[in-house]
């Protein structure tokens, strides 16, 4: 028997070896072409950009550190600015007329009993002249009771009735309101004693006279100025109804 391999088997092995060598060779060639192509494109600038293009506008000079712009973050606690009120446009308006105030009536003047204001015009005029004349003589005439209200006159009468014990006795001093010259403003009581004496002596010159014997303070306009006074009455007398 011979030790040599059969000729067919040697040919098949050789064919496989050549195939492997061929594949490796082709791969090497393709790799070399790809590497060469990449280098050529890098040199010629034909390859795709591997890094993004950054604008150089405002870029720092070479060697200087880049300047970082810090945008301040607004604080959450912000102060609200009050809204400015808008002024409405001025429009031409017709001036309103102020309501006309009606003149208020002055309250009626209440005459004090110790004055001549409530007396009748005749007695007031005559007494004014008598007071001035008495003052010239150094005598002051004071009015203690001039015009009275009907209510007060009635109260005085009631007190007199209790004091003197009867209506008839009381009316010698105090007359009922409807008969009283004080209520009518036609009588006046004066004081002090010096004034009573002076007016009793000189009152006729001014038409003022003392009327009752029991009331030296009671005077009325009973005569014409310059004429003597009529005879005095002993006391007041209430007229029969």
C-alpha positions as CSV (number, residue, x, y, z in Angstrom):
1,X,0.0,0.0,0.0
2,X,1.2,3.5,-0.8
3,X,1.3,6.4,2.0
4,X,0.5,9.3,-0.5
5,X,-3.0,11.0,-0.2
6,X,-5.5,10.6,-2.8
7,X,-5.2,13.4,-5.4
8,X,-8.9,14.5,-5.0
9,X,-8.6,15.3,-1.3
10,X,-5.5,17.4,-1.8
11,X,-7.2,19.5,-4.5
12,X,-10.3,20.2,-2.2
13,X,-8.1,21.3,0.7
14,X,-6.2,23.6,-1.5
15,X,-9.4,25.1,-2.9
16,X,-10.7,25.9,0.7
17,X,-7.4,27.5,1.7
18,X,-7.4,29.7,-1.4
19,X,-11.0,30.7,-0.6
20,X,-10.1,31.8,3.0
21,X,-7.0,33.6,1.8
22,X,-9.1,35.4,-0.8
23,X,-11.8,36.5,1.7
24,X,-9.1,37.8,4.1
25,X,-7.4,39.6,1.3
26,X,-10.6,41.2,0.1
27,X,-11.4,42.3,3.6
28,X,-8.0,43.8,4.0
29,X,-8.3,45.7,0.7
30,X,-11.8,47.0,1.6
31,X,-10.6,48.1,5.0
32,X,-7.6,49.9,3.5
33,X,-9.9,51.6,1.0
34,X,-12.2,52.8,3.8
35,X,-9.4,54.1,5.9
36,X,-7.9,55.9,3.0
37,X,-11.2,57.4,2.1
38,X,-11.7,58.7,5.6
39,X,-8.3,60.4,5.7
40,X,-9.0,61.9,2.3
41,X,-12.3,63.3,3.3
42,X,-10.9,64.8,6.5
43,X,-8.1,66.5,4.5
44,X,-10.6,67.8,1.9
45,X,-13.3,68.8,4.5
46,X,-15.9,66.6,2.8
47,X,-16.8,64.6,5.8
48,X,-19.8,65.3,8.1
49,X,-19.3,67.6,11.1
50,X,-18.7,65.7,14.2
51,X,-19.2,68.7,16.6
52,X,-21.9,71.4,16.4
53,X,-20.9,74.8,15.0
54,X,-20.7,77.4,17.8
55,X,-21.0,81.1,16.9
56,X,-17.9,83.0,17.7
57,X,-19.7,86.4,17.9
58,X,-19.0,87.7,21.4
59,X,-16.7,84.8,22.1
60,X,-13.8,85.6,24.5
61,X,-10.3,86.0,23.2
62,X,-8.0,83.1,23.2
63,X,-6.4,82.7,26.6
64,X,-9.2,84.6,28.5
65,X,-11.7,82.7,30.6
66,X,-15.2,82.6,29.2
67,X,-17.6,85.1,30.8
68,X,-20.6,83.5,32.2
69,X,-23.8,85.6,32.0
70,X,-25.9,85.0,35.1
71,X,-29.5,85.8,34.7
72,X,-31.0,86.8,38.0
73,X,-33.9,84.6,39.1
74,X,-36.8,86.7,40.2
75,X,-37.7,86.2,43.8
76,X,-41.0,84.5,44.6
77,X,-41.9,87.2,47.1
78,X,-42.4,90.2,44.9
79,X,-43.9,93.4,46.0
80,X,-47.1,94.2,44.2
81,X,-47.1,97.6,42.8
82,X,-50.4,99.3,43.6
83,X,-52.4,100.1,40.6
84,X,-52.4,103.7,39.7
85,X,-55.9,105.0,39.8
86,X,-57.0,106.4,36.6
87,X,-58.5,109.8,36.7
88,X,-61.7,109.9,34.7
89,X,-61.8,112.6,32.0
90,X,-63.3,115.8,33.1
91,X,-66.6,116.5,31.6
92,X,-68.4,119.8,31.4
93,X,-71.0,119.7,34.1
94,X,-73.7,122.2,34.8
95,X,-73.2,123.7,38.3
96,X,-76.0,122.6,40.6
97,X,-77.8,125.3,42.4
98,X,-77.7,125.1,46.1
99,X,-81.1,124.8,47.6
100,X,-82.3,128.1,48.9
101,X,-82.6,128.0,52.6
102,X,-85.7,129.5,53.9
103,X,-85.1,131.9,56.7
104,X,-85.9,130.3,60.0
105,X,-88.3,132.1,62.1
106,X,-86.8,133.4,65.3
107,X,-88.5,132.1,68.4
108,X,-90.8,134.5,70.0
109,X,-89.0,136.4,72.7
110,X,-90.2,135.5,76.1
111,X,-90.5,138.6,78.2
112,X,-89.1,138.4,81.7
113,X,-91.5,139.3,84.4
114,X,-88.8,141.6,85.9
115,X,-88.6,143.8,82.9
116,X,-90.7,146.4,81.0
117,X,-90.6,144.4,77.7
118,X,-94.0,142.7,78.2
119,X,-95.8,145.9,79.2
120,X,-98.4,147.7,77.0
121,X,-96.8,150.4,74.8
122,X,-98.3,153.2,76.8
123,X,-97.2,152.0,80.2
124,X,-93.7,151.0,78.8
125,X,-93.1,154.5,77.3
126,X,-94.2,156.4,80.4
127,X,-92.4,154.1,82.8
128,X,-89.2,154.4,80.8
129,X,-89.2,158.2,81.2
130,X,-90.0,157.9,84.9
131,X,-87.1,155.5,85.5
132,X,-84.7,157.9,83.8
133,X,-85.9,160.8,85.9
134,X,-85.7,158.8,89.1
135,X,-82.1,157.8,88.2
136,X,-81.2,161.5,87.7
137,X,-82.5,162.1,91.3
138,X,-80.3,159.2,92.6
139,X,-83.2,156.7,92.9
140,X,-83.2,153.3,91.2
141,X,-86.5,151.9,90.2
142,X,-86.5,148.1,89.9
143,X,-89.4,146.1,88.5
144,X,-90.3,143.2,90.6
145,X,-93.3,142.0,88.6
146,X,-94.4,143.2,85.2
147,X,-96.5,141.2,82.8
148,X,-97.5,137.8,84.2
149,X,-98.8,134.6,82.5
150,X,-102.4,133.6,83.3
151,X,-101.0,130.4,84.8
152,X,-98.9,132.2,87.3
153,X,-101.7,134.6,88.2
154,X,-104.0,131.7,88.9
155,X,-101.3,130.1,91.1
156,X,-100.9,133.3,93.0
157,X,-104.7,133.5,93.5
158,X,-104.8,129.9,94.8
159,X,-102.0,130.7,97.3
160,X,-103.8,133.8,98.4
161,X,-107.0,131.9,99.0
162,X,-105.2,129.5,101.3
163,X,-103.5,132.4,103.1
164,X,-106.6,134.6,103.6
165,X,-109.1,131.9,104.0
166,X,-111.6,132.9,101.3
167,X,-111.9,133.9,97.6
168,X,-113.3,137.3,98.5
169,X,-110.5,138.1,100.9
170,X,-107.9,136.8,98.5
171,X,-109.1,138.9,95.6
172,X,-108.3,142.1,97.6
173,X,-104.7,141.2,96.9
174,X,-104.7,139.0,93.8
175,X,-107.3,139.2,91.0
176,X,-108.3,136.2,88.8
177,X,-106.4,136.0,85.5
178,X,-109.2,137.4,83.4
179,X,-109.4,140.6,85.5
180,X,-105.7,141.1,86.3
181,X,-104.0,144.2,84.9
182,X,-100.7,142.3,85.2
183,X,-101.9,139.6,82.8
184,X,-102.9,142.4,80.3
185,X,-99.5,144.1,80.7
186,X,-101.1,147.2,82.1
187,X,-99.7,147.1,85.7
188,X,-96.2,146.9,87.3
189,X,-94.9,146.2,90.8
190,X,-91.7,148.1,91.7
191,X,-89.2,148.3,94.5
192,X,-87.4,149.1,96.7
193,X,-89.3,151.4,99.2
194,X,-87.4,154.5,98.0
195,X,-88.6,153.8,94.5
196,X,-92.2,153.4,95.6
197,X,-92.0,156.7,97.5
198,X,-90.4,158.6,94.6
199,X,-92.9,157.2,91.9
200,X,-95.9,157.8,94.2
201,X,-94.8,161.5,94.5
202,X,-93.7,162.1,90.9
203,X,-95.4,159.5,88.8
204,X,-98.3,161.8,87.8
205,X,-95.8,163.9,85.7
206,X,-95.3,160.8,83.5
207,X,-98.9,159.5,83.7
208,X,-98.0,156.6,86.1
209,X,-100.1,156.3,89.3
210,X,-100.4,154.2,92.4
211,X,-103.8,152.5,92.3
212,X,-104.5,150.7,95.7
213,X,-104.0,151.8,99.3
214,X,-103.0,148.3,100.4
215,X,-100.3,147.9,97.6
216,X,-97.7,150.7,97.7
217,X,-95.7,148.8,95.0
218,X,-98.5,148.6,92.4
219,X,-98.6,151.2,89.6
220,X,-100.6,151.7,86.4
221,X,-101.0,154.3,83.6
222,X,-104.1,155.9,85.0
223,X,-103.8,159.5,83.9
224,X,-102.5,161.8,81.2
225,X,-98.9,162.8,81.8
226,X,-98.8,166.1,83.8
227,X,-102.3,165.5,85.2
228,X,-102.9,164.5,88.8
229,X,-103.6,160.9,89.6
230,X,-107.2,159.8,90.4
231,X,-108.0,158.9,94.1
232,X,-106.6,155.5,95.2
233,X,-108.8,152.6,95.8
234,X,-108.6,150.8,99.1
235,X,-108.0,147.4,97.5
236,X,-108.7,145.4,94.4
237,X,-112.2,144.1,93.9
238,X,-113.1,141.1,91.7
239,X,-115.8,141.8,89.3
240,X,-118.9,139.6,89.4
241,X,-119.1,137.2,86.5
